[in-house]
């Protein structure tokens, strides 16, 4: 895990490099997209899309509901109902902004050993 802060970056807050599986449900399209989180902040996250996902139907400002899963050896911890808005999308990546700040942000530091390798 690495903290990222670029003085030339207009975004506020610190981002953490963190790899976890995520799912996004888009009610407007009745479609779910899966991917792997690349980094996360209190205000949003960047996702690498699973190859073959239909990102072409998604556009900037579309609303979605995110679900993040921390997997353990005998259980899993799920953060769900993360209401979000798309701020950038292309064939390989999706950037979202949370409607409300991520109150569980500190968990990412606690569970740094549970991320994908």
Long-range contacts (C-beta under 8 A, 24 or more apart in sequence): 1-108, 1-109, 1-112, 1-115, 4-39, 11-41, 11-43, 12-43, 13-41, 13-42, 13-43, 14-41, 15-39, 15-40, 15-41, 15-46, 16-40, 16-41, 16-108, 16-109, 18-108, 18-112, 18-115, 19-115, 19-116, 19-117, 20-68, 20-69, 20-70, 20-114, 20-115, 20-116, 21-68, 21-69, 21-71, 21-116, 22-47, 22-66, 22-67, 22-68, 22-69, 23-66, 23-67, 24-64, 24-65, 24-66, 24-67, 24-84, 24-94, 24-96, 25-64, 25-65, 25-67, 26-57, 26-58, 26-62, 26-63, 26-64, 27-63, 27-64, 27-65, 28-62, 28-63, 29-57, 29-58, 29-62, 31-57, 31-58, 33-58, 33-94, 35-94, 36-116, 37-68, 38-93, 40-102, 40-105, 40-108, 41-102, 41-105, 42-98, 42-101, 42-102, 42-105, 43-97, 43-98, 43-101, 43-102, 44-84, 44-87, 44-95, 44-96, 44-97, 44-98, 45-95, 45-96, 46-93, 46-94, 46-95, 47-93, 47-94, 47-95, 47-96, 48-92, 48-93, 49-91, 49-92, 49-93, 49-94, 55-89, 55-90, 55-91, 55-94, 56-91, 58-86, 58-89, 58-94, 59-86, 59-89, 60-86, 60-87, 60-88, 60-89, 61-85, 61-86, 62-86, 63-99, 64-96, 66-96, 70-107, 70-111, 70-114, 71-114, 72-114, 77-107, 77-111, 79-104, 79-107
